[in-house]
């Protein structure tokens, strides 16, 4: 088996598939990338047994057909150092050794029988919809930061896709925060849903940054498949019932604050330095058109407070939030101003952009922390 290929083009495709390879694998062969040559098309596959990614590249002067599994990390490290040039790959179909010949040298690898590489899971359903790649990328960016790492409640360890005839809604929560993003440009033939685990969601976020084509999503009871361009990602869904997210979003939040997003982020970051390291508590005291942000660490006798201008005409009130959560939420909203909708210090606060783009809606819920004073 033999072929010629561009070093930079192969390296780019290897970067795509190698992201799924886990640091520790149950099968040694999963540390490899599967090469499958058929005609002038070389298909590359990598997997961690739960998520599999496959892509392809056109090669030249191809001879023979076959499959060989090659150590992914070593191959990637080797190709990274090559400038753009044609490389010749020659694979022995008897012992699966691989030789790469460049303009300056030869590099030898010990491969494995590609027939022993696990097969890509087959999708088990016919629920299909199409999303523009930029819409899927934006939706993942706006939700993935709220996913949990909870062994007892695995349904919270992913992004919930809730498709209806009117829109798609994507939700993530870690029980302290909840984000809900919807987009009316994506619609389904019927109401269906599934939970995408965090790892394939992160993989999609990385790969879609350079993708312009639409993404075709197909899912059933166990697996979900994403196809775009020459790339396919198949992953196992998270089984279980996602929480009723609409039921936990508080209504009638009469206290409404509008504030410049960057101003409140910067103030929170400065004041949070002085917060107790165990609680990271930030206190927001609201009065007419002002927010006083304060924090203290009694153990070390440190404290800080800042007052910033806002648009607020409600009753004076104080509410506490965990600083890293509040800062991360504000950082994931892109509008110039943000809106805080509050009911009372004991109920969850809602944080929204002051303006949503047409057909889109973003809402983030943050649970408060108990104030001692």
N, C-alpha and C positions, 0 to 999 in steps of 0.2 A: 504494500500500500504506500503510495507516494503522492505528494502534491506540493505546489508552491503557493505561498500566501504572503500578503503584506504584513510586515512585523507590527506596524501601528494599528492596522485594522483588527488583527487577531488579538492584540493586547487589549484593545477597547472592548471587544466582545468577552474576553476572559474576565475582565474587570466586572462586567455585568453579572455573569453567572457565579463567579467565585464569592460574591457577597453572601450567598446563602450557606456556604460551607461553615459548619460549626467548629469551634475550637476543640471540642471532644465529641467523637462520633461512636455510635454503637457498632458500626461496621467500618473496618479500616478502609474499604474501597470508597466510602463516602468522603474521604479526604481528597479524592481524585475528581478530575473533570473528565467526563466521557466524551471522546471524539468518535463521531459516527460519519464516515465518508460514504457518500452515494452520488455518483456522477461528479459534477463540479461543485457540489454543496457539502460543506462541512458543518454538521450540527454539533453544538456544544451543550452538554447537560450537566448540572450540578444539583445536589440535593442534601438535605439534612434528615431525610425520611419523613418529615412533616410537610416541608415545602420543597418544591422542585421547580427549577427555572431552566428554560431551554431557549436557545437562540441559534442562528445560523449565519454563515458567511460564505461567500463565493470564493472558490480557490481556482488555481490554474494548473494545467498539465497534470490533472488527476489521473492516477493509475490504480485500479483495483477498488474494492469496497471492503468495509469491515468496521469493527468497533474496538477501541482500545481505551483504557482508563489511565490517565496520566496524573501524577502528583500535582495538584492545583497550585499550591503555594510555591513550589520550586519553579514551575513553568512560568508563573506570573512574575516572580522575582528576576528570572532570566530575561524575559521579553521586555521588562521595564527599562533595561539598560540599552536596548537597541535603538539606534536612530531608524528612520524610515528606510527600509530596504526589503527586497524579496528574500524569504527564507524557504528552504527546501526541507520538508518533513518526510522522513522515510521510516516506515514502521514494519517490523518483522512480524508476520502473522503467526509465526510458530512460537516464539518466546515473548512477543509483545514488547520488545525493546524499541525505543524511539530515538532516532538521531536527527538533530537539527543542524543544517549546514547554512552558515551565513557567508558573507563575502570575506570574512576574516578567520573563521574557525568552525569547529564542529562540537556539538554538545549532545551528550548521551544520557538518556533517561531509562529507568526500568519501569515498564508499564504493567498493566494487569489485563486480564481477559475482560473485554467490554461486555460480554454476554452475562457476566456475573453482576453487573451493575443493576440496582433495583429499577424496575419499570416505573415509568411515570404514572401516577394514579389516573384513573379514568373518571371523568365527571359523571355524577350519578343523577343528573336532573336536566330539565330542559328550560329552566328559568333563565332567560337571556335579556340583557339590555345593553345599550351602548352609551358610553360617557366620553365627552371630549377629554383628552389627557390632561389639559390644564385645569379642568373642573375637578377631576379626581385628585390631582395633585394638591389643589387648593383645599379640598375637603379633608384630605388626610392631614395636611399641615395644620388645619384649624382644630383638629380633634385629637390627634394621637398623643398630645402632651398630657391629656387627662386619663389615659389608660392606666390601669393598676398592675401590680405584680402580686396578686393575691392567690395563693394556692387553694384557699378554702372557697373562694368565689371566682372560679375561672372565667365566668361570663363577663367579668369586668376587665379581663386582660386583653381586650381587643376593641375594635371599632364596630359598632352596630350599624348595618346598612338596612334602612327601612324604606322600601320602595312602594310607592302608591301610584294611582293613575294621575295624580296632580303634580307630584314632586318626589325627589329623593331626599331623605333625611338621614344624616349620619350623626351618631351619638357616642360619646365615651364618658366614663365616670370612674372615679376611684373611691367613691363614697364621701369624699370631702369636697370634690369639685364635680361638676357635670357640664359638658359642652354639647350644644345642639346646633348643628348647621344644616340648612336645607337649601336646595337649589331647584327651581321650577323648570330649568332647561332639560332635566332628565326625568322621564316618566316611564312607568311600567304599564303592562297590559292588565295587571292585577296587583293586589297588595301582597307582597312577599318580603321576606327579610332573612338575613343571616349575620353571623358575627365573624369578622375577619380578625385573626390573631395579630398581635403587635408586630411580630417579626416580619411576616409578609407585607404588612402595611408599611413598615420602615423600608423594606426592599423596594416596594412600589414607589415610595417617595424618592428614593435615590435614583432609580432607573428612569422615572418619568420626567426628570428635570431636563433630559435631552431628547424627549419624545414629543412629536407633534401630531401623530396620528390618533384617531379615536381608539378607545379601549372597549373591547367587547367582553362583557362579564357574563359568565355562565355558572350557575350553581344549582346544587340539589340538596340532599339531606346531609352529606358528609363533606363534600369538597367544593371548592370555588376555583374557577379558572379565569385568568385575565390574559387576553391576547391583544397585542398591539405591535404593528410592524412585523419584524421577524422574531419577536420574543413572546414566549408563553410562560406564565407562572401558574402553577397549580398548587393549592395548599389545602390542608385539612381545616375545616371550620371548627370553631368552639361550640360544643354542644351545650344546650341548656336554654333557659328562658331569660332573656334580657329584662332588667327591671322596667317597670312602667314609668318611663322618664317624664312623661307629661304630668303624671300625678304628683311628682315631687317638686315641680316648679311652682313656687308661691305666686298667688294672684293678689291683686289689690295692694300693690306696693306703693303707698301714697307719698313716700319721701323720695323725691327724684333729684339727683345731683348730676350736673353736667360740668365736666372738667377737662382741661387740656391733657391729653394722654401722656405726652412726653414729660410734662411738668410733674404729674403725680408719680410717674415711674421713677424719675430722678430723685424726688423727695423721699419716696419709700426706700429706695436703695441706700440713700445716705443715712436715714434714721434707723433702718434695719440693722446696721452695723452695731448699734447699741442695745439691740434686743437680747433678751435672755436666750442663750444658745439652746436650751432645752425646749422652749415653747415657740421661739421666734415670733412672739406676739407684737403686732402693730395695733395701736389704738387710733381710730379715726373719730374725732369729735367734730360734729357738724353744727355750725351756727349759720346765720344768714350770710350767704355768699362766701363762706370761709370753711376750710377744712384744716383742723390742727392734727397733724400726724405725729404721734409720739411713741417712744419705746423706752424701756428701762431694764436694767439688770441689777436687782437689789444686791445680789451676792458680790458684785464687783463695784457697786456704787457708781454705775454709769447710766446716763440717760441722754436723750436727745428729743427735740421737738422742732417741727417746722409748720408754718402756716402758709397755705396757698389759697389763691382766689379760685372760686368756682361759681356756678350758678345754682343757688339753693335757696328756697323760700319756705321750707318746711319747719317743723318743730325742732328745737335743739335735741340732739341725740348723740350717743357715743356707741361705737360698735368695734369689735376686735376681729382681726383676720390674721392668719398665718402669713408672715411676710413673703416667703418664697412662692407660695401659691398665688397670692395677689399679684406679685411682680410678674410671674410667668403668664398669668392670664392677660394682664395688660400688654405684655410684650407680644402676645399672639393676636391682638386686635390691631388692625391697620388704619383705622380712621383717625383723623386728627383729634377729635374729642371723643370721650367715652361717657356713657350714662350709667350711673349707679342707681338702681331701684331698690329701696329698702323699706321694710315694714316696721320692724323693731329689732333691738339688739339680739334677740334670741332666735330670730328666723333668718333663713338663708338670704343672702343678697344676690341680686342679679346684676351682671355687668354686660353691657351691650355697646356696640359701636353707635355713634350718634347718627350715622347714616349707613344703611346697607346698600350695596349695589343692587340694581334692578333684578328682581327675581330671586334674590338671595336673602337669607335671614340667619343671623348668628346670635346666640344667647349663651352666656356662661353663668352657672350658678356656683356660689362659693359659700360653704357653711361657715358661720361665725365662731369665734372663740370666746369663752367666758371671761368677762372682765371682773376683776376683784374690787374695783372701786366704782 
